Amino acid sequence: MPRQPRRNKKAPVSRSRRQSNSSSRRHASKTERHSRRRRHRRHDSSSSSSSSSSSSSSSSSSSSEGYTQQEISHLSLLIDSLNPEDAEDEDEAWDPIRTHLDSLPPPLLTLSLHHRNAHDSTPLHGACRSQPPPDVLDVLLDGSPEMTMWSDAFGWLPLHYACANGATPQVVQMLLDVFPHGVVEVDKRGRTPLHFALGNVSTVSLSTDMTRLLVRPMGSVSAASIADENRMLPIHYACAYGSSAEALHVIIEAYDEGLTRVDFRGRTPLHFVMGNSDRENSVEVLRMLLHNVLLVEREEEEQEWEERTIGKVPRQNMRHNMMNVIDQEGNLPLHLLSKKARDITKQEKEIRAAPSMTDNGEQDFELQEKSRSIVLAKERIRKCLQMYLAAEPETTSKFLSGVQFLPDWIRDEAVLHPTIQQMLNDRISHRFPTMILLLDFYLNVAIIGCFTKVSLQSAELRADAKNVSIESKRVDSYLLLVLYVGSSYFALRELSQAISIKLQRGIIPYFHDVKNILNLSFIFLVFSCTLLIQSGKGSDDIFHEGSAITLGACYLQILAYLRTVSIDFAVFISGVSHVTMRLGAFMSIMAITILAFSQMWYTVFRQTTVCRALNGEGANLTTLLDDLIFQYYDDAFFLPEPEIVEDCEPQLDYPYCENLAWSIYKTFSMIFELGDGLLELSTISMILSLVWLFIVVLMILNLLIGVITDLFRSATKDQAAVVFWRKRLAFVTDMDWVINGMWKKKAFNLFRCKVKRDEESTSFIPAAERKEHPTRSRAMWNRFIRSFDPSSDGSFLMFLLRITVWLFIVPIWLILGLLTAGWFWPPQLREELFKQTIYIREEPPDVERFERLELVGKDLTTAKDDIVKQFAIDRKGMKAVREQARTARTEIKEEVKNMKVVMSNLFDIQKQVMKSL
C-alpha cells in the first residue's frame, strides 16, 4: 500500500506542514521496499500458518519455541519508548520501528504483535497512541489484524487510542477497514472513539471527514447516540471542549435528539457551551447549536408529531426546552456563563496585580499574551451572551437573578439587549411591581407634605418665648402617623432589597451602592426628626438644621424615583453627574481666581477711610454730621423713625473691611454682578474691577457654558441607559424575590396548598405565544376600547354603551386603580405608565467594517505564518538536498580514487604478466 505524507499530529494543521518534498520522496522509496518485503512475508507466513492452530493464543504458544521473552517484547519496548514529538523529523523517529519490523521473521512478528504489557495493551495500542504513519500501521495490521478487536485493561481499543491522540483520518480509516464495528465499541466507562476524538482539547479543529467516519451507523446504532457512564453524549463532549462547528453539525445530523438530552447532572449541550464560552470555537458552536434547534423545530411543525420525551425533556418546543432547562444544581445555561465570566474577571485582576516586568523582560511578554487571551475570551463570552438572549429564554425569577449576578462588564451588555429590556417592561407592568412604584411615589409626596407642615408647627412652638417646657413644644398631629408609616415602609423596602442582594451575592455589594446609603440616610433623618417633633426634645438649632437637611433628602428621593421610572430623567441626571464629575480643572481655576481677587480687594480696602471708620481708627463721619444737625434743629423737626424690622439675612455693607472669609464670599457673589462702590473707591480698585469683569464675566463664564455643553454631549446615552436598566433589573429582581421567594413555598406547604401562578404571569408561555394568552382584565379593556371603533355598530344601544363606558365605567375603574395603587388597573394602563421604549444601542457605522478588517488581518497573519513555516521547511529540504549532494560528491571522489588505485594495480599486474611472458 503506497504511503501518503503524514498530515496530522496532536496539532494536525501545524504538523502537516513540516514535511518537505525530499523527505516524501525518501519515504516513498522506503514504502516500496517495505511493500515488497511484506508480500514476501505474507507468502511465507501463509504456508506456515496452515499447520498452526486457528486460535491466536495457541499459535503464539506453539511458535514461541526458540524465541526468548526479550526478543518477543522488544517491539513493545521500542514503541513505548517512542516520542515523535521530540524528534526533528517526526516520521524519521519511526525508522527504528521500520527497521525492526523488516528484520522480524513471520513467526516472531506474530508473537511480538500479540505480546501484552502490564496494562494488557498490544504494540498496536502503543503505536496508535503515538500517531503512527500509515506504512507502519499497515505492517502491524497485516501481521495481526485481529489486534484491532482487542481491548486493554481500560477497555480501550486501538481505535480509542488513535482518536484520543489526534490520529489522521487515514489512520482511522485503516483501523475501521479491518474492524468497522469499532466505532460503536465502548470502554469500561461507556465511551466510544467519538467521545475520545471530541474530548481531546488538541483536536478542537476536528475535520468533517474524521467526524463522519466516527458517526457512521452500524445497523440501527450510531456513535452519536451512545452515552457514557455519566449519560454524556458525544454532542456534550463537542460542546464542552469547543469542537468545530462543522463537526457539531455532522453529529446533530446523525442524532438530532441529543440537542435536548441531559447528562447525570441534568445539563444539556447548551449548558456546556455556555459554561465554556471562553473557548476559541464557542461562538460558532453556539450559533450552530441554536441554528440546528430552529431547523428541527421547523421540521417538527411541518410534520404530524406525537408527544414523546427525550430523557426528561419533552421534544415539543425543543428550543424552548433547551433554553430553560435547570440542572440539578439549580443552574440555567446563563449561570454557567456567569461563572466563567467571573473566572475571567478574577484572572484579569491577577494579571493587573502581577509585576509588569522582570529583569530579563520575559514576564512582560507573558503578561501581554495572557492579557490578549483575556480580551479575546471576554469578547467570546459577550457574543455568546448576545446569541443566547436573542433566542428569547423564559422570563423567570431564576433567569433574572442570573442576569443580576453577572459581572459588571457583561451585565452592562445584557441590560442593553432588547430581550432583557422587553422582559423588564413586562415584569414591571404586573400588579405587584406597579403597586410598589406607585406606593413609593404616594409616600414620598405624603412625607414631603406632612413633614413640611409639622416641621413648621414645631419651629413656631420652639420660637415662642412662652414655650419653655418640653411639653409645650410637642406637636400632636395625625400627620406624624403618616411620617412613621412612610419611614417604616421605606425601611421594609430596603430590608427586602438587602436580603435579596445577600441571597445572590452577599451583603457587601449592598453597601457598595451609594443609592442604598442615601436611602438609609433618608429613612434615619425622617424617623429622627419625627421623634424630635413629637417629643419636643433636642436643641432648637439642631432641629432646624436637621429639618432642612431632611427636606433636601426628601426631594432627592423624588429625583431618584423619577430616575428609576423614566429613561429621559435618567439620561438628564446622568448627564448632569457626568458634567459635574469632570469640572474639576475648571473649578480649580475658578477658585484660584476668586481667591486672588478676594485678597487683592481685601488689601486695597484695608487703609480706606470707610474701613478705618468702621474699625474705630478714624473719625466717625456719620456721628459728626448728626451732631452738627442737632445743634440747629429741635426734635419736632425730625420725622419719627420707622420701626426697625430685623432681617432674617443680616448683610454687611462693607465685607472687605471685615476679614478674608467675608471678602471671598463677596467676591464669589460678584460672579454675575459687580459690587457697589468698587469703581469709585480708587484707581486700583477700578482697574481690578475691570479686569474681573473681563476675566470672569466675559471669559470664564462663557468658557463654562462651552465646557458644560461639550461635556453634556460627551455623556453618551449608553451610560445613562445602562444605569437605568440596571436599576430596573435590580428592582424587578427584588420584587420577584418578594413574590416568589422561599417564604411563599414554605407558607403554601404549611397550609398544604398548591403554589399557583399569578394570572398575569406569562413566564411559562413562549414569547411568540404570549400575545395569544391575554388576561381577563386585558381582554375586558380591549372590549371596551373596541366599542369605540368607528367601524363598529352605530346603533343607539351602542351609543348608550359608549356613553356609559366613557362617563361611568372607565372613570370608576381609573379611580379604583388610583386608590389601590394600580392593582385594579388593566395591564394596558400599567404598561403605558411604566413601560419604557426599548433602547437600541447606536453602533458606529464602521463597526461591521472594522470587524471584517480584523478578521482579514487575522487571516493575513495566519497566512504569513504559514508562508514563513513553509519557507523554513523548504530551506530545511534544500539544506538536506545539499547535504546529500555533498555526501554523494564525496562518495564519488572516493570511488574515483579507488578506481584509480584499481586501474593502477591492474596496470601493474598487466606489466608483470607481460614481463613474465
FENFEN-V45141 format. One line per field, one symbol per residue. ss: DSSP state (h for helix, s for strand, l for the rest). A space follows every 50 residues. Layout:
ss->???
This chain:
ss->lllllllllllhhhhlllllhhhhhhhhhhhhhhhhhhhhhhhhhhhhhl lllllhhhhhhhhlllllhhhhhhhhhhhhlllhhhlllllhhhhhhhhh hhhllhhhhhhhhhllllllllhhhhhhhllllhhhhhhhhhhlhhhhhl lllllllhhhhhhhllllhhhhhhhhhhlhhhhhllllllllhhhhhhhl hhhllllhhhhhhhhllsllslhhhllllllllhhhhhhhllllhhhhhh hhhhlhhhhlllllllllhhhhhhhllllllhhhhhhhhhhhhhhhhhhh hhllllllssllsslllhhhhhhlllllllllhhhhhhhhhhhhhhhhhh hhhllllllllhhhhhhhhhhhhhhhhhhhhhhhhhhhhhllllllhhhh hhhhlllhhhhhhhhllhhhhhhhhhhhllhhhhhhhhhhhhhhhhhhhh hhhhhhhhhhhhhlllllllhhhlllllhhhhhhhhhhhhhhhhhhhhhh hhhhhllhhhhhlhhhhhhhhhhhhhhhhhhhhhhllllhhhhhhhhhhh hhhhhhhhhhhhhhhlhhhhhhhhhhhhhhhllhhhhhhhhhhhhhhhhh hhhhhlllhhhhhhllllllhhhhhhhhhhhhllhhhlllllllllllll llllhhhllhhhhhhhhhhllllllllhhhhlhhhhhhhhhhhhhhhhhh hhhhhhhhhhhhhhllhhhhhhhhhhhhhhhhhhhhhhhhlhhhhhhhhh llllllllllllllllhhhhhhlllhhhhhhhhhhhlllllllllhhhhh hhhhhhhhhhhhhhhhhhhlllllllhhhhhhhhllllllllllllhhhh hhhhhhhhhhhhhhhhhhhhhhhhhhhhhhhhhhhhhhhhhhhhhhhhhh hhhhhhhhhhhhhhhhl
